[in-house]
Amino acid sequence: MHKLFTISLVAFLSASFISIEADASLRLPALFSNDMLLQRNVAAKIWGWTDVRENVTVTTSWNGKIYDAVLSADGADGHGIQWSADIQTADAGGPYSIIVASPSDTVIIKNILLGEVWICSGQSNMAMPVRGYTGQPVEGSLETVLEAPEYAGKIRIFNVAKDSSHVLKHDCTGKWQKASSKTVAATSAIAYGFAVRMTNALGIPVGIITSAFGGTKIEAWTPAEALEASLKGVIPESAIAKKMSVRNTGRKKPDQPGSLFNAMIYPLAPFTARGFLWYQGCSNRKDYTHYAEMQAAMVEAWRKSWNDENADMLFAFVTIAPHSYGDSMDDTRAFFVENQLKSLEIIPNSLAVLSEGCGEEDCIHPSRKKEVADRLAWNILAKQYGFSGLPYRWPEPAEIEMKEGLAVVYFDNVKYGLCPTYGEKVEGFEIAGKDRVFHKAEAVVKRDPFRVEVSSSEVESPAAVRYAFRNYVEANLCDIAGNPVPPFRTDDWE
């Protein structure tokens, strides 16, 4: 009887209330709004504020349950008395509704879907919308926009407005939206492409929360205390002091340590999500000796904000794309990617996706966003969701054999082989002798076992091999599923 009454009440109130009143005594963060998407099958947290200390209840239509909220301290960021409740979500589906009620006020959240939620962050290559930037298109954007209405009942989008702050903020600007031609055109091409692949593969709704800001450094996305602690003993104290002394001065690209974490990440926590997608690094290329430590500190701080003590939330990141960065023959980008990948050793439950083959020499915002989104999706489906038959990780150089006039590189994780094959040349290899002078090399794939033989008429006795070890170079080595080989080197030279 009680359950029947609750369901009837939900139906009545859903029909009676139109929207959340801005001046109501019960208030919720922007993340809790009509058309939202909640993580399925979890104890999800919902929170907000009230002007008076009175009981607050949360009723969920998918199970007809009523949850008593817990009231906490007054004056959180000037919002009032904070309340929160843990609600148990159900299997993927919808639409549903949530009623938040107190003796003096009632708020209804309507048209809610349950599914998978991913938080997508970084700088301009994550922020780049489906419609592209001025003079910088996104491949397949017209088709993506035209097909967007097909995903209105499957994909929900929340775009966090750009903001920065020297103190923690408890709310952000944004709202949940259904996928449509208009909303998709303005949404991150990588985040949306990922959502399309995921909802098609899983057959359930997907929500993406995109919080990205072009041209920004990882320091701004990391709490200042965590950043400083991560660099102790890693770089000189003077270099740490220089990083920590940066202050926002009204510029368009905030770089003060913690300023973007405070305004664009902290307000999202602890909204329950499956994990994080991160695409950043171009602005930190010169930090190739210690970026891994900074990235690990950022992830640890984010997970702490989400109360994710067991690192259950996957952290998946994209390596920066090949590009000239002012000098195509420079090797800073290769050293940086090498350091990015080292972070896998110190960040629990992490995954890397390579952008090799998707870069452009003359444009720092490559148009091939779909391939990056696909690589994120298939790797995450394999690792997080147990999909078999998908290519996971990439071919990894395992052993090097030096012969007279020839270097042979053997690879792991190449069950079905390397490409290009059938005698075609592999592009991107260089070889050096003891003089440490690298020369462009001839390379070809061999099998039984799978390996690449590298040589140059300029090097009689090879001492080192490098692959794709420039800011931008044509490089085409991959497995037969298209998983590219990352930049690598067999030497430890400066």
Secondary structure, 3 states (H helix, E strand, C coil): CHHHHHHHHHHHHHHHCCCCCCCCCEECCCCCCCCCEEECCCEEEEEEEECCCCCCEEEECCCCEEEECEECCCCHHHCCEEEEEEEECCCCEEEEEEEEEECCEEEEEEEEEEEEEEEEEECHHHHCECCCECCECCCCHHHHHHHHHHHCCCEEEEECCCCCCCCCCCCCCCCEEECCHHHHHCCEHHHHHHHHHHHHHHCCCEEEEEEECCCCCHHHHCCHHHHHHHHCCCCCHHHHHHHHCCCCCCCCCCCCCCHHHHHHHHHHCCCCCCEEEEECCHHHHHHCCCHHHHHHHHHHHHHHHCCCCCCCCEEEEECCCCCCCCCCCCCHHHHHHHHHHHHHHCCCCEEEECCCCCCCCCCCCCCCHHHHHHHHHHHHHHHCCCCCCCCCCCCEEEEEEEECCEEEEEEECCCCCEECCCCCECCCEEEECCCCCEEECEEEEECCCCEEEEECCCCCCCCEEEECCCCCCCCCCEECCCCECCCEECCCCC
